[in-house]
Amino acid sequence: MNIRWGILGTGKIANVFANNLKQVALADLSAVGSRDLSRAKSFAKDHSIAKPYGSYEELAKDTKIDVIYISTPHPFHCENTLMCLNHGKAVLCEKPFAINAEQAGQMILTAKKENLFLMEAMWTRFLPAIIKTKKWIDKGKIGTVRFVNVDFGFQASFDEHHRLFNPQLGGGALLDVGVYALAFCSMVFEKKPKEIKSFVKMAKTGVDEQAVIILQYDEDQLATITCSTRVDTPNEAMIMGTKGRIHMPAKFWGAESAVLIKKKQNRVRKAPLGGKGFVYEIEEVNRCLRQNRLQSEYMPLNETLAIMEIMDDIRAQWNLSYPTEK
């Protein structure tokens, strides 16, 4: 059974997603929706899509679409997702899932009410190297995990109008890249931290541009996270346990390999990304839809909600709120 996809939004990430979807068997990219019909037509021409729509609602109403990928800016994820769900469409929504946990909870409740599939597009979770890392941890290959260090940062030129620095668009390093690091720690520890401490440098526009976050799970389990939109960082992750450690080399969030280090013996797991890695999350959505699942066990909705709650706690420490929350 072919799964018929629609894409809501025509920005850069939507183009990457469209190119990846073409690589997935039994998946049809059937329609695209934009607030500007000319942009929808241009996107449709570039990706050989039969149906371009000049509004998001027209896309959501298309009865021949099974699932919609939402690629709009952060503050619009909630309203776009609710609209699609209310028109009977399954949804894969880009991260961060919403601006805050309240919105995320509303999205999840609506999906459950409508009996529809919903998932956050945390594509990193489905990469083969990440799957292998989780299996190593679960099998006790490194013993009890005691410490995780993970960072994600890049240097962007300051522009108050760009989404990275614009509070109206949910700007800031935490929601843009810190969410990857938090999701990584959540995968490793499988629970929420008991205590959170953080330090932040705010941009001139009032959003976070770099931060250090310390998470304490149990007394002997800690994680440190660094995230930035103003400096390039190693972009690595290290998981340290009582019997060894696992190293995720540069660009851990798009991991091509994981290294298990135990008693001076290294095992290397290498896996191709397959078109920037979105292929694997698309395949997961297709699997869930064919099996009539309402969520993925690899990226469950309660975990997505927990990560949003952690980000709310961190932003509260910084007194950072967005105009769309008021």
N, C-alpha and C positions, 0 to 999 in steps of 0.2 A: 504493500500500500504506500503510495507516494504521499508525503506530507507537504501540504501547500502552505508556503510562507508568504507573509507580507512584511515589509519593512516600514516602520513609522519614523520619519526623519531622514534627511539626505546629507548629513554631515560626513566628516572624514571617517568616523568609526563605522558608519553605515556602509560606506564603500568597501572597507576591509571585510566587514561581515558578508556582504554580497559576494565578494570574490571567494571567500571561504566556503560559502554555502554551495557554490557551483561544484565544489570538490566532493560533496556528500551524495552518496547514492540514494535514490528514491526520495529526493528532496527537490521540490519545485519552487523557485522564486517567482511567484505569480503576480505580485502587486507591490506598489510603493505609494506611500502617501506623504505629501508635503503641504505646508500652508501656501505654497506658491506652485501653481500648476506647471509653470515653465520649468521649475527646478525638478519637479517630479518627472516630467517628460524627458529632460536631459539625463537624469539618473536612470530612467527606464531604458533609454537608448543605449547608454553605456553598458548596461548589464542585461540587455535583451529581455526586459520585463514587459509582459503583455499589457498590464493595466497600471497606468499612472493616475493618481488621484490628486486633486487640488485641495484636499482637506483631509485631516486625520480621521474625521468621522466617516467620510465616504469609504475609506479603507476598512474601518472597523465594521461597517455595515455589509461588506462584501461577503456573501453567503458561501462563496467558494474558497475562502481562506480558513485554514485550520488553526494557525498560530501566528502571532505578530511579535516581531522583534522591535523593541522600543529603544531608540538611540538618541533621543532628545536630551537637552541639558538637564542637569540634576533636578532643578525645581519643578520640572514638568513631568517627572516620572510618575508621580502619584496620580495626577489627573488623567494622564494618557493611559495608564494601566487600568484605572477604574472604568474609563470609557470603553476600552477594548473588552474588558471582562463583562461589562453590562450589555455588550452586543454579542456575547456568547463566544468570545475568542480566547483561546489559551494565550499566555503571554510569557515571553522571555524579556526581562527588563534589565537594561544596563545598570552597572554599579556606578555610584552607590545606589542601592535599591530605591531610596527616597532621601529626602532632606533630613528626616528625623524618624524616631521609632514610632511616634504617633501615626504618621503617614503610612509607614510600613505595616503597622498593625491593621490599619483600615484596608490596605490592599490585600493582605492575607485573609482577613475576615470576608471580604467580598468574593475572593476566589473560592473559599470554602462554601459560602452561601450559594454561589452559582455552580458549584461542582466542576470547577475548571482548573486546569494545570497552570501553575505559576512558578517561576524560578528567577532568581537573580543571576545575571550573566557573569558569574565569577569564573571565567573561562580557565583560569589557572588551575582550578580544582580538578579539572578533567585531563590534564596533560599526563602522558604516560610516566614521565619521570616523577611527577608529584604522586601519582597513584602508587608507584613503586616505593617511594619514600614512606608513605603512610603504611604500606604493608610491612616494611622493615621495622617501623616503630611498633606496630601491633603485634608483630612476632617476637618482640623483645630483643631485636638484634643489637640495640645500643643500651639495653637495660631500661631503667626508669629515667625518663627525661627530666632533667633538672634545670636546664637553661636553654633559652632560645634567643638568638640575636638575629634580627632581620631589618634590612633597610631598603628604602626606595626613594631615590632623589634624582632630579635632573635640573639643569640650569635653563630657566626660561627668562627671556627679556621682560622686564616689567612693563606692563601695559594695563592701565586701570580699566580698560574696556574689555580686555580678554577674559574669557570665562574663568581662567585660573586665578584671577585677582579681583573679579567683579562679584561683590556680595549678592547682587541681584540674580546672578547665575549660580549661586552656591559655591563660589570660589574657595580656594584654600588647598593646601597640601594634604590635609587629613582626608577629605572626601574624595580627592582625586587619586592619590597614590597610597596614603596611609591605610586605606581600606583593604588594599592587597595584603599588607603586612599583618593587620589585625585578623584577616581571614586565615592567613597562614598559621598564626598562633592558635587560633580557634581550632583549626584542623589537627594540630599537634596535641593540644591539651584536652580538647573535647569538652570544655566547660568555660564558664565566664570567670574572669579574675575576681578575687576577693577584694583587691585593692588596686587603685590606679593612681599614679602620680605622673605629672607631665610638666614640661617646660616648653615655652613657645616664643617665637619671634614673629610679630605681626607685621604684615605689609601696610603700606600707607593707606590702603583702601579698607583696612580693618579686618581682613581675613588672614589666616595663618599662612606663612610662607616657609617656615621650617619648625620642626618640633622634635623633642625627645620624649618618648612615652615609656614608662616602666609599669609592667603588669606583674602582680603577685597572685599566684593561683593558690598553692599550698605553701607552707612555710619554706619548703625546700624546692619550690618551682617558681622560677622567675623568667620574665621575657623583657627584652629591651627592643624598642622600635625607634628608628629615626626616619623621618620623611621630610622631603623638601621639594620646592619648585624653584629654588634659587641657586643651588649648588649641585654639581654632579657627585654622586656617591657610588660606592662599590656595587650596590644593588645585589648584594649576596645575602644568603641566609645560612645560619649554622644551628643545628640542633644537637645539643650535648646531653649525653646520658651517662649512667653509672658504668656502662660497659663499652662505650665508644661514642662516635658522633657521626652526623651526616652533614655533608657540605653541599649546598646548592650554589653553584658558581654564578658569575655575573648574569644579571637579568633572571633572577630566580623566578620571577613572576611569569616568565616565558620559558621555563626550564627545559633545556635540551638534555641535561644530564644531572645525575645525583651521585655523590661519592660517599660510600659507606666506609668509614675509617675505624678499624677495630684491630687491636694488637698489631699495629704496624702493617696490616694487610688492607689494601684498598680494593673495593669492588666498584666498578663504574657502570652505571646504567645510562645508556644513551638512547635517545629517541628523537626522531625528526619532529619538528613542530607541525608540519602539515598545513602550511598556509597561515602562519602566525598563531596557530593553535586553536582558533575558533571552531575548527572542524570538529573537535572532540565534544565541545559543549552542544553543538548542533546535533550531533549524533545522539547525545544523551537525551535531548528534548524529544527527538524523533522516537527513540526507544520508549520513553515514558508515555508518549501519546499513543503509540501502538499497543502498549500494555494497559492503557486506561489508567495510568497513574496520575495522581493530582500533584505530586511533587517528586523531586529527585532525592534519593537517600544519600547521595554524595554532596548535595548542597540543599539541605532541608530548610524549610521556611522558618522553623524555630531558631535555627542558627543564624540565618540572615537577620532576623529580628534582634537576636542577642547582640550581634555585631553593631547594629544601628544603635542599640541602647548604650553600648560602650562608647561609641562616638558621641552620643549625646552627653554622656558623663564627662568626657574629655573636653568638649566645647564649653560645658558649664564651668569647668575650671578656668577657662580662658575668657569667660563672659562673652563668648561669640555666639550670636544668633543671626539669622538671616531675615531680610525684609519679608520674605514669603511666609515666615513663621509667625508674624505679628498680626 
